[in-house]
Structure formats: structure tokens, C-alpha cells
Amino acid sequence: MRNKHDVNFTNNNNIEMVFVDMEGTIFKKVVKSTHGTAPSSWTYIADLLGPEAKEMEEETKKIWNAGGYKSYLEWMDATIDIHRKFNLNKKIFDEAMNVEYWNGVKETFDFFREKGYKTALISGGFKAQADKAQKDLKINYALAGCEYFWDKKGNLYHWNLNNSDFEGKINFMKEHIKAAKISPNQCAFIGDGPNDVGLAKEVGLSISFNGCEDLENAVKYSIKQTKGNEDFREVIKYFDSNAYARYMKK
């Protein structure tokens, strides 16, 4: 059986669409994974709001893992209640959204466009961050979990939620595959967290980018890089070895 870290691979010339996770995959991790959940801007916002907010946010994760919420949307609502309780404003929110890309992300999306791939972002995070990625990287489609609306003073006054749990993300993927009239085997997925396992199993080419053990066990290829040397261009080699050599010289 081929080692998941083996660089001697066969080029995947049949790919038409690439699905990518957002937080921790194209954007750098700003918090650690806790209670079996992937690092996210939800947790980062709680950090910025203070210790009490962080403690309450961690409690929502425990409740979710214990099956205490009726739905993923109810869990999101509970977290939004924390943001409201501790007076989240646009200034703090914008700070939480100001996260750097991993090295090589922009070049990799240049490669995707060069190959003619359609790209789609799938995240349970915030639309503001997904909008930034779509604009910067020219991503075709995006699913994000939450959109916040602010009044003229920068206070939170309303929000919109999308069902971006495991099932919701998979449904988004399947809908776009169907709309493109291609097969799952013509699609790729790149992620890093335990909540990406289901998505990885839906496509022909799956890649873990410095991901968790659960995802590594589910994907076709796994990239492991030392801290401080992360480079997203490494994924290119699993699509086109010649392009990989060329892009690594840039």
C-alpha cells in the first residue's frame, strides 16, 4: 500500500473541482483544538472577550459533544448568546478575522486557476473571513456558518446562520458536484480537522494538510510539516508533479 507521505505519486489529471476547508487549512491556526473540535474563530473570539467568555464557550463544546443540543444551529445560537453577553463589537470581531494565510496559499490557488479547476470553500466559520478568502484567492463558491450584521456604532444587532455541521457541509459538496455534472472522483478535498473526515471520504482525491490523526487516517495523502515551515504549495504535487516543481521555485 502506498505511504501517504510518498512523493512518488501518479498525477491526478481528472480533477475538475477542489473543495477546501478554511480555518487551519488556508488560514493559520490561532487557537488550539479543544474537546475534539477543530481550532476556530469562534474560540478565538471567546479568547478576545476574556476568561469568563472562554470558559462559557468551552462549556458549549462539552454540551455539543454530549449531544445536549437539538441541532448544530442551536449550538451556534448558544455561542452567539455568549458574544452578545460579553458585548462583542465590530472592532473585536475584525481583530479575530485578521488572520494570516499559510505560506504558499495564494500561489496554490493560482495553480488551481491555471489548471481550470473550480474551487469551493467549506467552513463552519464566519462569512466575513470566507468573503476575504474568496476575494483574495478568487474562489468560486463558499459555505460559511455565520454572518454578523453591525449597526452604525459597530454593535452586533443581527446575524444569519447556515447549517454547516457534518451533514450540511457534505450536502453543500454534493450539490455543487451535481450542479457541475461531474463525479465525486473528479473532485479533491483539502482539510486539517476531525470535522473534515466526512468530506474527505466523499471525493476521489483527499489531502490532510498538517491535520489531525483522524483525518490522516481517512485521506489518500497526508502532508506533515514542522512548525514554522508550513507551506501550502506542498498540495500541488498531488495534482501535477511538473507544476509542483515550478511553483516551488517561485
PESUL-V617393 format. One record per helix or strand of 2 or more residues. SS is the DSSP state (H for helix, E for strand). FROM is the first residue (numbers start at 1). TO is the last residue. If there is no record, write none. Layout:
SS_FROM_TO + SS_FROM_TO
This chain:
E_17_21 + H_41_49 + H_51_65 + H_72_85 + H_90_97 + H_105_115 + E_118_122 + H_127_137 + E_141_143 + E_146_150 + E_155_161 + H_166_180 + H_184_186 + E_187_191 + H_194_200 + E_205_209 + H_213_216 + E_221_223 + H_232_238 + H_241_247
